[in-house]
Amino acid sequence: MEQGKSDSNEVNDNNENVHQDLSPSSLNEVMIPKIGMTFLSEDEVRNFYKSYAQNVGFGIFKLGGKKGDDEKQKYFCFGCAKSGKTVSQAKNVMYPRPSTKTNCKAKINVVIRNDDNFVISSVSLEHNHVLSPGKSRHFRCNKLLDSTTKRKLELNDQAGITLSKSFHSLVVEAGGYENLSFDERKCRNFISEARRLRLGDGDVEALSNYFCRMQSRNSNFFYVLDLDEESRIRNIFWADARCRAAYDYFSDVVTFDTTYLTNSYDMPFAPFDGVNHHGQSILLGCGLLSSEDSETFIWLFKSWLTCMLGRAPKAIITDQCRAMAIAIEEIFPNSHHRLCLWHIMKKLPAKLGGHAQYKMIKKQLKNIVYNSLTVDECDERWMTMIEDFNLENNDWLKFLYEQRNEWISVYVKDKFWAERHRYNILTPLIQEVPQLGANNDDSCSILVKILKDAKEKLIAIQTDHSRADQLKEASTSSSKTIHSRLKVRSRGRPPTKRKQSKIEQIVKKSVAKARKKVIEGPTVSVEELNNMENGKHDSLVHSDAEKRFED
């Protein structure tokens, strides 16, 4: 990936004292875009507009388009590379990264007719920035590496020749820097990607053997390899039989994330995760990617969809990655897309940490996100927070508010997300507590004591709940009868093979004495005698037993 491409599509030439020159002599060399001009393909339109932009002195890129009901493209537009506004991605809000975006409105709109001809429907040639024809070759859209140059750079890198020497030889061969359609950074980025795709000795064979071995054990093992123009492995996807079987039952919500780890080849690990009926995370497939652009994600999502027999998930959760959003919109158009709330809240210290009232802002923002019950309440409290802390000019919060229907709980609660609300509340606290306890030994000992006490209380509460549930179940069950202690004690081992306790011996003698009294004189009724045998005459038997036991 090229360095620094997130904020600009061309070099920063705002400070150059080069004035716009649109004299007839300079424009006669290239045709000016006009309404009604017809082309045969999108590439032809791109090449025409790029040639015009290169002569005038600005960069271009595709702004967007729209498809019809038949999934065919109906129109699109090319515009100036300085169009639109960029949300600052700087970690320190006091030192934002500079951006070349000026919200320039120069563009051409192209309509695709029924006869498959591409016709320019509207043209805007007005720019709100300085044009630089002399530096057009530095614009990203004009930086190109042909196959011959790529092959020469890679061979020199494998031979141990430094990139500086290789680039200098290309400059000498072309007759000067101005005759090259690329710069040294373009070459350096290509070599970095080539090294990343160049596996070590035996790695390809080991990977192929592993996949073949897994597929021979189970025919439901699925894997796909993405190769580049030179048949080198670029991206990998695989899923075993357990992943495919789990997706048959738990295809409601899928989480996709590429922030886990990278290996020795700097390839991001991209797992597809789901949630089972126990609320536990399950693996639904994974991949290794060479880059994180929209084309790579489109390939990965297509491969995963093929693996799952074309059944798209009902909902998918990702982080704030525009490339992922583009790929999801194309591959999973009917799936509900939500941004990961944990990733957004994790950025609070980096985005708002420099504010004097950061703790109050953080507390109020969490209250808005987690405790808002209605959409109107959420909007009202958000506006109040912005006004109270003077955050009207914070680009990050503006961007979050524009996307509020994709991540705030109150906006997405009508869809099933298998979310664990208590987990989302506890996760930020669990991350902050270890940092506070690691300051010194006293804080650490206090924190350990508090956590141990909390753990014991939680265990005690769970134990009490389980006992209460058992008693409730026993009392409400009609098939179970609560017996006396003597009867319960006598159940189990036969009386003839069980050693009687002292209490049982006294009770046995009391019963025998009562029987004798019945025979000699009926001082005890038959009903009382039966109660004594069943262990229910507690007033007579137990009092007599306790008295004898004390003697």
Summary of the structure (lengths in Angstrom):
residues: 551
radius of gyration: 37.7
end to end distance: 94.2
largest distance: 142.2
contacts: 1434
relative contact order: 0.05
helix: 50%
strand: 13%
